[in-house]
Amino acid sequence: MSQHQTAAEGTPGNPLVQSLVPLIVDAGVPIASYYVLSDGFGLGTVAALGWSSVVPALRTVWGLVRSRAVNGLALLMLVVNVVGLATSVVAGDARLMMAKDSAVSSTIGIAILLSLRTRRPLMTAGLKPWVAKGGPAGNAAWDRLLTSSERFRRAERRFSAIWGGTLLTECVLKVIGAYTLPVHTMVWLGTVLSVVAILVAMIVAGGSCAEPMEKMVKAEIERAADAASEAGETAHPVPAAGAGAAVGSAG
């Protein structure tokens, strides 16, 4: 095991830890908060749902402030969440508040699908660092493939299409559940649907798009390195063995 691998394991930079923290904050904390506030403190359903949304909202705002850059997808989620929460509180309808969560998924899903008509689909912001590994060689290989490879461009757009379609499907299921199942059931079931949708999108989009793109980027990096090596050898040819022997004998 290399020193780099040993240092990486168990640290805050571990990809497993990084992936679990958002899941705990966005899913576990709201569910626990809802049941504590409603069953433990006797708050009404609408009030408990509203207060349980505070932590994820604050985390989204903090992410925007810390990054010092506008993340289109994060900003979209924040706006939809705030508007949906305000509408639900005014209406005083717990089921409407539950259905509000589906508005988040549907709006994001539609935005992702509409972005397929642009030069940079929304999900590319998260896809490129994963595929290119964040290094200059990987980023350069990504840019070259994006210009020269139709297969690469199709995979990039298919990645966003899978995510957008999955989120829209989640939206439909949540709306149906919000108006047909008990609110207490939908509090945990809605989160389960969200987690399942994310896992399905990650597995399907990762296997059919991200992994092939990663292999293409790796091959492109190796091709560029070989081309640079050949160019260096051409510019600085190695002296022939006979010439070296002649010089030696003359000495």
N, C-alpha and C positions, 0 to 999 in steps of 0.2 A: 504494500500500500504506500503510495507516495505521500510526501509531506503535505502537499497541497490538498489531497483528499482527506488526510487526517484533520487538518485545520478546518476544513469546510464542514465536517460532520459535527452536528450538535450546536452550530453557531446560528445566530439570528439570520444569517444569509442563506441557510439551508432552504432549498425550494419547497420541501415538505412543510416546514414551519411557516414559510411565507404564504403558502396556499391555505393552511388551516386557520391562520389568524383572521382573515376576512370572513371565513365561514362561521367562526365562533362569534365574531362581533355582529355580523349582519343577520345571522340566523339564530344562534343559540341565545344571545342576550335578549332580543325582542320576545322570543317565546317565553323564556323564564320570567322576564319582566311582566308580561301580560298576566300570567297565572298568579304571580306574587301580588300584583296590584288588584286584580279582580277577586281572587279567592282569599288572599291574605289581608288586604286592606279594604275590601268591599267597594272598590271603585266600580262605576258602571262600565259596560262593555266598550262604549265609544271612548270614554276617558282612558280606560286601560290600554286600548289599542293606540290611542294618540300618544300617550306618554311612552309606550314601548317603542315608538318610532324615533324617539329623540336621539338615542345613541348612534344608530346607523346614519341619521342625518348629520350629526356632528362629525362623524368620521368622514363623511363625504366632503364636508366643508373643509375639514382639516387637511384632507388629501389635496384639495385644490390649492389651499394656501401654501402647503409645504412644497408642492411641485413647482410653484411659481410659474405655472403655465396652464392654459385652459385645456382641459381634457374634454373633448366634445361629448363623449359617451357618459362620463361622470356628471357633467353639467346637465345633460339631458335627464338623467335619472333623478338628480336633485330637484330640478324644476317640476317634473311630473309628480314627484313624491309630495312636495310642498303644496302644489295646487290640489292634488287629490285629497290630502289630509284636510286642507281648509274647507273644501267642498263637503267632505263627509261630516266634519264637525258642525257646519252650518245646518246641514240636513238632519243631523242627529240620528242617522240610520247606520246601525252597525254593519248590516249586510252591504250597504253601499261602500262603507270603509273597506270591507274585505274585497269587494270587487275592484276597489281602487288599485289594489296591488296588481291586478291584471292589466290595468291601464298602463302601468309602468312597463310591463313586459311587452304589451302590444305596441306602445309608442316607440320603444327602443327597437323592437323587431322591425317595425315599418321603416324607421329611420335607417336601420342597417340595410334593408332591402333597397330602399331608394338610393342609398349611397353607392350601390352597384353601378349606377349610371354615371358616376363620377370617376375621376382618375385615381382616387384613393378611397376605397371602401373603408367604412368605420372600423371594422375589426382588424385592419392592417396595422393599426397602432400597437396592438398587443401581439400580433402575429410576427412582425418583422424582428423585434428583439429576440423572440424565442428561436426563430429559424436562423437568423444571422449571428446569433450568440453575442451581439453587441460589440463585436470587434471591427476595426476598420477594414480588414480583409473580407469579412462576412458581409458588411454593409456594401462594400464595393461590388462584391459578387452578386448580391441581391439586385442592385441597381442595373448591372449589366444584363442579368437574366430578365428583369422586368422590361427591358428594352428589346431584347433579342429573342426571347422564348415565349411563344404563344401558349405552350403547355404550362409554363410557370404562371403566366397571367391568368389562365383559366383556373388554376388551383387557388390562386389568391382570391379570386372572386367567389369561387365555390365555397371557400372557407366562410366568408361573410354570409353567403346565401344559406348555408346550413344553420348558422347561429340565428339569423333572422327568422327562418322558418320554424325553428324549434321554439323560439320565444313566443311566436304567434300561437303556436299550438298550446303552449302553457297558458297563454291568456284565455283561450276558449275554455279550457278545462277549469280554470279558476273562476270564471264568470258563472259557469254552470254550477260549480260547487257552492259558490257564495249565496246563491238563491235557492238551492235545493237541500243543503246540509246544515246542521246546527252550527252556529258561530264558533262555539268551543271546538268543534271538530275541524273547521276550516282554519283555525289559528295554527294548528300543527300540520294539517294536511296541505295547506297552501305553501308552507315552507318545504315540505317534502316534495311537492310538485316542482318547486323552483330548483331544489338540489338535483332532482332527477333530470330535469331539463338541461341543467348546466353539465351534468355528467355525460348525458347522451351527446350533447353538442361537442364536448371535449373529445369524447372517444371517436365519434364519427368524423368530425372535422379534422381531428388530429391524425387519425389513421389514413384518411383519404386525401388530405391536403397538406397538413403541416409536415408530416414525416417525408413524403416524396419531395416537397420543396426543400427540406433540410438536406436531403441527399443531393439534390441538384446544386444547392449552394456549396456543399462540400466538394463536389466534383469540379465546380467552377473555380473554387479556390485552388485546388490542385492543378487544374489546367493553367491558370494564370501563373502559378509558381513555376511550373515546368517551362512555360514560355519565357519567363524572366530568366530562368537558368540557362536556357538555350541561347538567349540573346546575349547574356554575359559571356558565354563560352565563345560565341562568334566574335565579339568585340575584343576578347583577350585570348587568342588561340594558344594552345599549349605547344611549346617547341617540339619538333620531331625528335624521336630517340636517336636517329643517326646524327643529327646536328649536335646533340649533347655529347655524343661519343667523340665526334671530331674535335670539339672544343677541348675535351678532356685529354685527348692524345696530343693536341698541339701544346697544351700546358706542360 
